[in-house]
Every structure is written in structure tokens, then in C-alpha cells.
Amino acid sequence: MAHRLALSLPDKPIVPVCADVFCFTLLFAATLIKGQYVLLSSDRAHTRLTDLARQHDAVCVSLEGDPEEASLPEGGRRIAVDTYWKKGDPHSDNGDGFNPVLAPDCLVAVVFTSGSTGQPVGHRKYWGGLVTRSVTARVLIDPEPEVATVIGTVPPYHMYGFETLVLQALNTRVRTVAGSIRYPADWVTRLEKAAPPRILVTTPLQLRGLIKSGLVVPALRRIVSASAPLADTLAAEAERSLKTEVTEIYGSTETGSVAIRRTVNGPDWRWYDNIRLHVQKDGRVELTAPGALTYTLSDFIEPLDSGTFRLLGRVTDLVKLGGKRVSLAALNGLLSGLSGVEDGAFLPPDTSAMDPSVRMQVFVVAPSRSGSAILQDLRQVIDPVFLPRRVVMVPELPRNSVGKLTLQALRALAATQGSEQEMGTVTIFSDHPCFPGHFPAQPVVPGVLLLEAGMALIKRADVQVHSVKFLRPVLPDQQVQFILRHTEDALRLTGLCEGQLVLRAILKVRSGATDL
């Protein structure tokens, strides 16, 4: 099948527009037979795939019948795959029929990072290294004597799916079952068709969805999770409800998977065989793995005895506010562990290094709870300096097909909640001349003085107060934080003191002034 498909491919690198494991693997094999390589990106936007093809003089290709066939960008090539090819008809014309011998240094793929904390970066993958990594990973993912069948809920064009579904099937004894990956019912259908023992390759978000669905799941040898941290509570719930063990694999696009743990057994990870480490002066760890280039980890780790370690947090997720530091992963872990929270994320401010008064933003999926209740829970577990002003409740977070939440996507979500700007802080000190008369026995900041102070921070002469409410008294020497939010027809000014709303005003453009 792959030989005949190779005859239809252009002699250029290929951008596979395929979500089905069978179609993707067939196209990948055909590309190698053609003497070319594939370009893999988890960003499936038309513009991204088109740019990828243009930048690398490549061609986007999809196979008829694949779920992504309709998403093929303009200028891409759609290739028909006859039904008897898929059935493996021995009388079909399969081209010359000779499989090429690939040299270990043969470039077979360029895999791009998801861009979780910045722009996607491409990493070149060579055949020998991928084979070595596949064999090493199989020993830990599927160590039992009986051969397992792998069913994945992740796409094959992401490094996680590429490694566990495509390369395992090509380079080891493991069998892979193809099919739709959209809904829990699709996964269960594929599990029912798969020969036992079965291994489910998934993500924390999809695992939660499977449990929540209440579907009867066939017996599993184990569940493998990656792409995002798996909460201990979710792992324990999965083991109870699905009656199997849940493991996580740790790795990166740069190295592939390099470590594994059973989540309920604690925070310690176990390195794959023959991993070598070098701790640098700045505390970061340089890792060398068989079949992979030497790579400096993006996470801080604590090496332990007997080939184990603990994750301390990503190098890039250290948040500094008010002279204090915390790991973004730690904050997100605490948030995800709160009762009723199905998904959630903290968004650090852009200007955290410059303005110590700015606050975090928090977005949460929790249908059974309110934002104020979640905020109250957060007050019990995190330092006040990292508390948001409010918790934004959303129906879902903009995660990609493997459950990753990029910084760009989270900032785009924040933008849809209204353009919000922190204007600054105001403190009316106790020696201000207003207090002897307002009021002699119990001084309180006059509302009009507070409003004028907030208006002065805006520095716009073209707006006027349409309405204002003073919700709580402000005392001398208390600091008030002013936030300005742009909406379609007005500006909304709010004042917060010690986390409590004290002022809410609606401002509108004066008649005859230019629009906002």
C-alpha cells in the first residue's frame, strides 16, 4: 500500500493532514519510500499548515476518508486510497514492493513544539534515533510477556502520538488500532474492537472526559497519560473506576519520552535505561539519551537515588509578584485539585517583572461552582499576592488536540473577556484635610475623593461619569487598586481594596468627543 501511495507523492517534504492513525502511518511510510520526510505540527490552523509548507518547500497531503480531509489547505493534494488497499488485497499492485533500508542518520521528520510558552520550534528526527527510542520506551510502557494493543485518543502528528502510536507500531511488537478520536464513545468502540491486553494512550483532560461519560470500558492493562500534569486525585479516580493502573510518561518534543511513573505511587519519576545527566552551574540539567541529541531540560528537577527524580517546575513558569516567587505549575496543580474544578489555569501578567501591583488572572471550568466560591478556596491554599481579583468562569479552555494550553491561546481567551487594564493604586493618607469633617469620630474616605482619584489615573478628558456605586467604605491609609475595562459602548472603572470591590463606575464619551 505504501509503495503504491509513494508513486502518487511529489518529490518534496510532506505535511500530513491526517488525524487517523492508519492514514497517517501509511502516508508517513510512503514519504520515507519516496526518500523524503514529514513536517509535523500540532497547530492545525490553515494558515499554520500553509506557512509550514511554504517555508520548507513542502506539500500538504491528505488521504480520502481521513477526518482531516476537509481541512486540507488550498494548494494541498488529496489522494484517493482504494478500498482494496486498506483491506490488504494480496493481488493489488504495490509498486516495486521493496522496502528501503534507512540509514540511522536519515532525516525522517521535523517535529514542531506546541509553543506552550512561545513560538513553535522545529526539531529534526533521524531514523536511527527514533528506532532506538521506540525500543527503549516499549520495555517500560509494555513490559509484560503478552503483546499489547495500543488505542490512542491523541493525534499522530503530535510527538506524543507519533511516538506511542505510529513509531511503536512500526518499530516494536506493539499493535495499534486506528479510528476516530473525537469522543469517549469512539474510544470505547475502538477498545471493544481491540484484542486484549489493551493499553489506552491519552491525556489528563481526555481521561477526565472518559470517566465523566459513565461508559462501560473494556478491561485495560494500563493507561498511559502525557502532555499535561496529571492530578493525583484524577489518577486515583481513574484507577478505581476503570480498574487498571495509570502511568505517566515524561519527555519533550526534543527527546521523546525519557521517564515514567505510576501517579498514585507518589511524585518520583524513573528514568528510562541508559539516561545520563549533567547538572549545570545554574541548576538546570543536561540530558543525554540513546538515540537523542543532548538536551537541556526545560524543567528544574531534583535528582534522587536509584535512577529517580522529582519535577520541581518548568524553567519558564516561575512567576514573580510582590517580591515572591511561585511555580505556575504548582498554582495550576492547586487549582485543579479544588472541589468541582474540571479544568483551570492561571495566567500571569505580561508586566509582572515591572509592576509589582499587577495581579494574576484565573480561568476555570467548574459547572457546579461559582467563581467567588473558588476564589475563597484559593485564599486557603495560596499566598495572597498570587490571588486573582476574580475567577473567570468559562465553558472550556482553548486546549489543543493533545490537551496543551499555549500561552498565546490563554491570552487570546483573556482578550475575549474584555480589554482590561490596571490603572494604578491610590492611598488617601490619614493626614488628609478631608478626614476631620468626614467623619470626626470614624474617618472614612469620601466617595467623591475616591472617584476623582480614579478618574485622574485614566488621564482622559473626553469621558464623564454616567453612574457610580460606592460598595464599601475605605479607611485612611488603605490602598485602592483601580482597573479600567473597555466594553463596546462604555468604560467600566472598578476599585478594589484588600481584594474587595469598593467602587464601580460606568464612564461614557462626552457628546461630540471621538469614539472610544
C-alpha positions in Angstrom: 0.0 0.0 0.0 2.7 2.5 1.0 4.7 1.7 -2.2 1.8 2.4 -4.4 0.9 5.6 -2.5 4.6 6.8 -2.8 4.1 6.8 -6.6 1.5 9.5 -6.2 3.5 11.7 -3.9 5.5 14.7 -5.1 9.3 14.6 -4.5 9.1 17.1 -1.7 8.7 17.1 2.1 5.2 16.3 3.2 2.9 18.0 5.7 0.4 15.2 6.6 -3.1 16.5 7.1 -4.3 13.2 8.7 -5.8 12.5 12.1 -6.4 8.8 11.6 -3.5 6.7 12.7 -3.8 4.3 9.8 -3.9 7.1 7.2 -1.1 8.9 8.9 1.2 5.9 9.2 0.5 4.9 5.6 1.4 8.4 4.4 4.5 8.5 6.6 5.7 5.2 5.3 5.1 6.3 1.7 7.0 9.5 2.3 10.0 7.5 3.5 9.8 5.3 0.5 9.8 8.4 -1.6 13.1 9.5 0.1 11.5 12.5 1.8 10.5 13.5 5.3 7.4 14.8 7.1 6.7 18.1 8.9 4.6 17.7 12.0 2.7 20.5 13.8 0.0 20.2 16.5 -1.3 23.6 15.3 -3.9 22.6 12.6 -4.9 26.1 11.5 -5.0 26.5 7.7 -2.5 29.4 7.9 -0.1 27.4 10.0 -0.1 24.4 7.7 0.2 26.6 4.6 3.1 28.6 6.1 4.8 25.4 7.1 4.6 24.0 3.6 5.7 27.3 2.1 8.7 27.8 4.4 10.0 24.3 3.8 9.0 23.9 0.1 6.7 21.1 1.1 3.2 19.9 0.1 0.2 19.4 2.4 -1.3 16.0 1.7 -4.5 14.3 3.0 -5.9 10.9 2.1 -9.6 10.5 1.1 -11.7 9.4 4.1 -9.4 10.8 6.8 -11.2 13.1 9.3 -8.9 16.0 8.4 -9.6 15.6 4.6 -12.0 18.6 4.7 -9.3 20.7 6.4 -6.7 20.4 3.6 -5.4 23.9 2.9 -5.7 25.4 -0.6 -2.9 24.1 -2.8 -2.7 20.8 -0.9 -3.1 17.4 -2.5 -5.9 15.0 -1.7 -5.1 11.4 -2.7 -7.6 8.6 -3.2 -6.8 5.3 -1.4 -8.7 2.4 -3.0 -10.7 0.2 -0.6 -8.9 -3.0 -1.5 -5.6 -1.3 -0.4 -7.0 -0.9 3.0 -8.0 -4.5 3.1 -4.6 -5.6 2.1 -5.6 -7.4 -1.0 -2.5 -9.5 -2.0 -3.3 -9.1 -5.7 -3.2 -5.3 -5.5 -0.3 -3.5 -7.4 2.0 -2.3 -4.6 4.7 -0.8 -6.8 8.1 -2.3 -6.7 7.5 -3.9 -3.3 11.0 -3.4 -1.9 11.3 -1.6 1.4 14.1 0.8 1.6 16.9 0.4 4.1 17.0 3.6 6.0 20.4 4.8 7.3 20.5 5.8 11.0 21.2 9.4 10.0 18.3 9.6 7.6 16.1 12.6 8.3 12.5 11.3 8.5 10.6 14.1 10.4 10.8 17.6 11.6 8.5 17.9 14.7 7.5 21.3 16.0 6.9 22.1 19.6 3.4 23.1 20.6 4.5 26.6 21.5 3.2 26.4 25.1 5.4 29.2 26.3 6.4 30.9 23.0 6.8 30.2 19.3 6.9 26.7 17.9 10.4 25.3 17.2 11.2 22.5 14.8 13.3 19.6 15.8 14.9 17.2 13.3 14.3 13.5 13.9 16.5 10.8 12.4 15.5 7.2 11.8 18.1 5.5 13.9 17.3 7.7 16.9 13.6 7.1 16.6 14.0 3.3 16.4 16.3 3.3 19.5 13.8 5.5 21.5 10.9 3.3 20.4 12.5 0.1 21.6 13.6 1.7 24.9 10.2 3.1 25.6 8.4 -0.2 24.8 10.2 -2.0 27.6 8.7 0.2 30.2 5.3 1.1 28.6 4.5 -2.6 27.8 6.9 -4.8 29.8 4.6 -7.9 30.1 5.3 -11.0 28.0 2.0 -10.9 26.1 1.9 -8.4 23.3 -0.5 -5.4 23.9 -2.8 -3.5 21.6 -2.5 0.3 21.9 -5.5 2.5 21.4 -4.9 6.3 21.4 -7.1 9.3 21.9 -4.3 11.6 20.7 -3.4 12.6 17.2 -0.4 11.1 15.4 1.0 14.4 14.3 2.0 15.4 17.8 5.2 14.0 19.2 3.3 12.1 21.9 1.0 10.3 19.4 3.8 10.0 16.8 6.0 8.1 19.4 3.3 5.9 21.1 1.0 5.1 18.2 3.0 5.3 15.0 6.6 4.5 15.9 5.7 1.8 18.4 3.7 0.0 15.7 6.5 0.4 13.1 9.5 -0.4 15.3 8.3 -2.8 18.0 5.9 -5.7 18.6 3.0 -3.3 19.7 -0.2 -3.3 17.7 -2.2 -0.1 17.1 -5.9 0.2 16.4 -7.0 3.2 14.3 -10.3 5.0 14.3 -12.0 8.3 15.4 -10.5 10.1 18.4 -13.2 12.8 18.9 -15.4 11.4 21.7 -15.3 8.9 24.6 -17.8 6.7 22.8 -15.4 6.5 19.8 -12.6 5.4 22.2 -14.7 2.7 23.8 -15.7 1.4 20.3 -12.1 1.0 19.4 -11.3 -0.6 22.7 -14.0 -3.1 22.1 -12.6 -4.0 18.7 -9.0 -4.3 20.0 -7.5 -7.6 21.0 -6.6 -7.8 24.7 -4.5 -6.9 26.6 -5.2 -3.2 25.8 -3.2 0.0 26.6 -5.0 3.3 26.4 -2.8 6.3 25.4 -4.5 9.5 26.4 -4.2 12.9 28.2 -5.5 14.1 31.6 -8.3 16.1 30.0 -9.5 13.2 27.9 -9.2 10.8 30.8 -11.4 13.0 32.9 -13.9 13.1 30.0 -13.9 9.3 29.8 -14.6 8.9 33.5 -17.3 11.5 33.4 -19.0 9.8 30.4 -20.0 6.8 32.6 -19.4 4.4 29.6 -18.6 0.8 30.3 -14.9 0.5 29.3 -13.4 -2.9 28.3 -10.6 -4.3 30.5 -7.3 -2.3 30.3 -3.8 -3.5 31.0 -2.9 0.1 31.8 -3.5 3.8 30.9 -0.6 6.0 29.7 -1.0 9.7 30.1 1.1 12.7 29.0 1.1 16.2 27.5 0.0 17.9 30.8 0.4 17.2 34.5 -2.0 14.5 35.8 -3.5 15.3 39.2 -3.1 12.6 41.8 -6.9 12.7 42.5 -7.7 12.1 38.9 -5.3 9.2 38.6 -6.7 7.6 41.7 -10.3 8.1 40.5 -9.3 6.5 37.1 -7.7 3.5 38.8 -10.8 2.9 40.9 -13.4 3.4 38.2 -11.5 1.7 35.3 -9.8 -1.0 37.5 -6.4 -0.5 36.0 -3.1 1.2 36.7 -2.4 4.8 35.4 1.1 5.7 34.4 2.5 9.0 33.2 5.4 9.4 30.8 7.7 12.4 30.9 9.5 13.8 27.9 9.6 16.5 25.3 9.5 17.1 21.6 13.2 17.4 21.6 13.9 14.0 23.3 10.8 11.9 23.1 9.7 10.2 26.4 12.5 9.6 28.9 10.8 8.8 32.2 7.8 7.1 33.6 5.9 6.9 36.9 2.7 5.4 38.3 1.0 8.6 39.5 -0.7 7.2 42.7 2.6 5.9 44.0 4.0 9.4 44.6 6.0 12.2 42.9 9.1 10.2 42.0 9.8 9.5 38.3 12.0 6.7 37.0 14.4 7.4 34.1 14.4 5.1 31.1 17.6 2.9 30.8 20.9 4.5 29.9 19.9 8.1 30.5 22.9 10.3 31.5 22.6 13.6 33.4 24.8 16.6 33.9 23.8 19.3 36.4 24.9 22.7 35.2 26.0 25.6 37.3 22.6 27.3 37.0 20.9 24.2 38.4 19.5 23.1 35.0 20.0 19.5 33.9 21.6 18.5 30.6 20.2 15.1 29.5 21.7 12.5 27.1 19.5 9.6 26.0 20.3 6.8 23.5 19.2 7.9 20.0 18.5 11.5 21.0 20.6 14.7 20.9 21.9 16.1 24.2 19.3 18.4 25.5 19.0 20.9 28.4 15.7 20.1 30.2 13.0 22.8 30.3 12.2 21.7 33.8 14.0 22.1 37.1 14.4 18.6 38.6 15.7 17.1 41.9 17.8 14.0 41.0 17.3 11.2 43.6 18.9 7.8 44.2 18.4 4.7 42.1 17.6 6.4 38.8 14.7 8.5 40.0 13.9 12.2 40.2 11.2 14.8 41.1 9.9 17.5 38.9 10.1 21.0 40.5 8.6 23.1 37.7 9.3 24.5 34.3 12.2 26.9 33.9 9.9 29.4 32.2 6.9 29.2 34.5 8.4 30.9 37.5 6.1 33.8 38.4 7.5 36.7 40.4 5.0 39.1 42.1 5.3 41.3 45.1 8.9 40.1 45.7 7.7 36.5 45.9 8.1 33.5 43.6 6.0 30.5 42.7 5.8 27.9 40.0 2.9 28.3 37.6 2.6 24.5 37.5 2.2 24.5 41.3 -0.6 27.1 41.1 -2.3 25.2 38.4 -2.0 22.0 40.3 -3.6 23.5 43.4 -6.4 25.0 41.2 -7.1 21.6 39.5 -7.3 19.9 42.9 -10.1 22.1 44.2 -13.6 20.5 44.5 -15.7 20.8 41.4 -12.9 22.1 39.2 -12.8 20.2 35.9 -10.1 22.4 34.3 -8.4 25.6 35.1 -5.3 27.8 34.5 -3.6 30.8 36.0 -2.4 33.5 33.5 0.5 35.6 34.7 0.5 39.3 33.8 2.8 40.5 31.0 4.3 43.2 33.2 5.0 41.1 36.3 8.6 41.9 36.3 8.0 45.7 36.0 4.9 46.4 38.2 4.6 44.6 41.5 0.9 45.7 41.9 -0.4 43.7 38.9 -2.4 40.5 39.6 -2.8 37.0 38.1 -5.9 36.0 36.1 -7.6 32.7 36.6 -9.9 30.8 34.2 -11.9 27.9 35.5 -14.2 25.2 34.1 -16.5 24.2 37.1 -20.2 24.0 36.1 -21.3 23.2 39.7 -19.4 26.0 41.4 -19.2 29.8 41.4 -16.2 32.0 40.8 -16.5 33.6 44.2 -16.5 30.1 45.9 -13.4 29.0 44.0 -11.7 32.3 44.9 -12.5 31.7 48.5 -10.9 28.2 48.3 -7.8 29.6 46.6 -7.4 32.0 49.6 -6.9 29.0 51.8 -4.1 27.4 49.8 -2.0 30.2 48.1 -0.2 33.3 49.1 -2.5 36.4 48.8 0.0 38.1 46.4 -0.8 35.4 43.8 -4.6 35.6 44.2 -6.6 37.0 41.2 -9.1 39.8 41.6 -11.7 37.4 40.4 -12.1 33.9 38.9 -13.4 33.9 35.3 -15.8 31.0 34.7 -15.6 29.6 31.2 -17.3 26.6 29.5 -13.9 25.3 28.3 -10.2 26.2 28.0 -8.7 26.5 24.5 -6.6 23.4 24.7 -5.2 21.9 21.5 -5.7 18.3 20.3 -3.4 16.8 22.9 -4.7 18.9 25.8 -1.9 21.5 25.8 -2.8 25.1 26.7 -0.5 27.5 25.0 0.3 31.0 26.4 -1.0 32.6 23.2 -4.3 30.7 23.4 -4.8 31.7 27.0 -4.0 35.3 26.3 -6.5 35.2 23.4 -9.1 33.9 25.8 -8.4 36.7 28.3 -8.9 39.2 25.5 -12.4 37.9 24.8 -13.3 38.7 28.4 -13.0 42.4 27.7 -9.9 44.6 27.4 -8.9 45.2 31.0 -6.1 47.5 32.2 -4.7 48.1 35.7 -4.5 51.9 36.1 -2.6 52.0 39.3 -3.2 52.4 43.1 -4.3 55.3 45.3 -3.9 55.7 49.0 -5.6 58.6 50.9 -3.4 59.1 54.0 -4.7 59.8 57.5 -3.3 63.4 57.4 -5.5 64.4 54.5 -7.6 67.5 55.4 -10.9 65.8 54.5 -10.9 63.5 57.5 -11.6 65.9 60.4 -15.0 66.5 58.8 -15.6 63.1 57.3 -16.1 61.9 60.0 -14.7 63.2 63.2 -15.1 60.0 65.2 -14.8 57.5 62.4 -12.8 58.8 59.4 -13.8 57.4 56.0 -12.5 58.4 52.6 -15.2 60.5 50.8 -16.6 58.7 47.8 -16.2 61.7 45.6 -12.5 61.9 46.5 -12.0 58.3 45.7 -13.8 58.7 42.3 -11.7 61.7 41.4 -8.5 59.8 42.3 -9.6 57.0 40.0 -10.5 59.4 37.2 -7.2 61.1 37.5 -5.4 57.8 36.8 -7.3 57.4 33.5 -6.0 60.8 32.2 -8.8 61.3 29.7 -10.7 64.5 29.3 -13.3 63.1 26.9 -15.2 60.9 29.3 -17.7 61.6 32.0 -19.3 59.6 34.8 -22.6 58.0 33.7 -23.2 56.2 37.0 -21.3 55.2 40.1 -21.8 53.0 43.2 -19.7 53.0 46.4 -20.0 49.5 47.7 -17.8 49.5 50.9 -16.1 52.2 53.0 -12.4 52.9 52.5 -10.4 53.9 55.6 -7.4 56.2 55.8 -4.1 54.7 54.7 -5.9 51.8 52.8 -4.7 51.2 49.3 -7.2 51.0 46.4 -6.4 49.4 43.1 -8.2 50.8 40.0 -9.0 48.7 37.0 -10.4 50.0 33.7 -12.3 47.7 31.4 -13.2 48.6 27.8 -16.6 47.4 26.6 -18.4 48.1 23.3 -20.2 51.2 24.5 -18.5 52.4 27.7 -15.6 52.2 30.1 -16.1 50.5 33.4 -13.9 51.6 36.3 -13.7 49.5 39.4 -11.8 50.0 42.6 -10.6 47.1 44.9 -9.4 47.4 48.5 -7.9 44.3 50.1 -9.5 42.1 47.4 -13.0 43.6 48.0 -14.9 45.7 45.4 -15.3 49.2 46.8 -16.3 51.3 43.7 -18.0 50.6 40.4 -18.5 53.3 37.8 -19.6 53.5 34.2 -17.9 56.1 32.1 -19.1 57.3 28.7 -17.6 59.6 26.0 -18.8 63.1 26.2 -21.2 64.2 23.5 -19.2 65.4 20.5 -16.0 63.6 21.5 -14.4 60.9 19.4 -15.5 57.3 20.0 -13.6 55.0 22.3 
